[in-house]
């Protein structure tokens, strides 16, 4: 059985949000922002939380997030893989629960199920799978699995999950994995 304190949560906020028309993680929701709302699910489970961002985004998030929690992108990978591998570089001995700032319908039970499988099984990665597609967010990536993946040089999170020893989880019946990529309407 794994030691649960090896698991940290990383919320991806580093995308350019070009389809949305503005930075998704900083969109207000109640008295918070989407990025902090995404992290709240991991905080409820007593996980340390970090935010993967581009360096130029840090001032935008500073009013909401402690600067020690930022992990700036720092590698040649592209897309969400860049954020995950930057987090692995910063936290090389920790396993990572990867969350997306724009998956506002994700429920705590789904996060808990992912972590429960991670604690009870011995795989490199844990991700929901349906119709030949892995859901790369609300997935756990172990430090050992990520270290092995560096030698394989995956091109995407899908490649990483397909090439690794991934435990395929059955997704919930509802639409929790929808992300918001449409132009934001005020």
N, C-alpha and C positions, 0 to 999 in steps of 0.2 A: 504494500500500500504506500502511496506517495505521501510525502510531507506536504500538507496543504499550504504552509507558509512559503513554499517555493513558487506559488502561483501569484502573479500580478496581473492586473487588468491594464490594457492599453486601448485607449479610444482614438481611432483614426480621425484626424481633423485636417490632414495635410493636403487634401485634394484642392483642385482649383475651382470647383463648383461652377463650371462654365455653363452647364445646362440649367442650373438653379438661378444664376444671375447674381448671386451674392454668396458669401462664405456661409456654408451650411451650419457648421458647428456653433457659430455665434448668433444664430437666429433666436430671438427671445421666445421663451415659453414660460408663462406665469412670472415668477420672480427669478428665473434662471435663464439658461441658454441650452440649446440642444446638446452640446458636448457634455455639459455637467449633468443633464438629465440622463444621458446614456451611461455615464459613470455611476449614477446613483444605484443602479442595479448591482454593480460590483461592490460598492461601498456597503450596501445592506448585507453582503456576504463577507464583510470584513477583509476585503482584498485591498492592497495598495493599488492606487490608480495613477496612471501616467497618461499624457496626451501627446500623440504624435502629430507634429505640426511642421510646416515650413518655417524657416527662421523669420521671414518677414511677417508671419501671422502672430508671433508672440505678443506684440503690443496690443493687438485686438483682443486677445484672451486674458491678458494680465489682470483686468478688473475682476475676473471670475475665478481664476486658477492660480495657485501658488507657483512661482517660477521654478521651484525644484521639481515640479511634476511634468515639465515640458521635456519632450525628447525630439529635438530637431532632426529632420531628415539629413542623413549624412552618408549616402552610398550611391552607387550607380544604378541600382534597380529602378524599375518604373512602377508607377501606380501604388496601390496599397501594399505591394510587396516591399517597396521602399520604406514605408513606415514600419512594417513588421521587422524587417532586418535592421533598421536603425534602433528599434527597441531591443532587439536581441544583442546588438553590439553594446548598448548601454547596460543591459541586464543579462549578461551572458550565462549566469547560473540560474536564472529564473525561467519558469514556464510561463507562457503568456496566454491569457484569455483576451482574444482580439474582438473588439466591439467597434461599430461604426457610429459616428455622431448623428447620422441621418436615419437611423432605424428606430424611429420614435414609437413604434408599436410593439417592440420587443418586450416580452414580459419576464418578470423575475423567475417564474417557474421554468422557463426555457433555459435561462442562464444557469439555474440551479441544476437542472437535468444534465447539462453539459459538464458541469463541475463534478457531479456525482459519478458520471461515467469515467471522467479523468481520474478521480480518486480510486475507483475500484478496478480499473483495467491498466494494462501495460502496453500502450501504443505510443507512437510518436506524435500523432495528431488526432483530434476528436472534432468531427464536423458533421452537421446535418447534411443528408444526401437524398436527392430525389431526382428521378429522370436523368440520370447521368451527370448531374451537376452537384458539386459541393457548395454549401453555403459557407463562405470563408469567414464570415463574421458571426460572432457568438460561437467561436471555435477556439479550441485550446491547441497551442503549438508548444511542444516541449523543447527545452534547451538542447537536449541531445538530438532531437529530430531536426531542429534548425541548423545545428552545427553540421550534421550530415548533409543537409540540403545545400549548404554553401559549396560543397564539392560537386554537386549535381547541377548547379546554376539554373534554377527554375526561372521561367519567364513570367510567371504569374502565380497568384495564390492557388488557382486551379491546378497548375502544373505541380506545385509543391505538394498539394493534398493527394494528387493522383500518383505521384512518384513515391511518396512516403508510406509508412505503415499507418494508415488512417482508419480509425474506427468510425464507421458510418452510422450516424444516429438517425432515427426516424423523425422527420420534422413534425411539429404540431399541426393540427388540422386548419388552424386559422392563418391569417396573412401577416404574421409577425415579422417576416423577413423582407417586407417591402421597404425600399429606401426611397427617399424623396429627392428626385432629380429634375423635377419640373420647375419652371420659373416661379419663384416665390411671389405670391400676391399679398401685398400689405393689406 
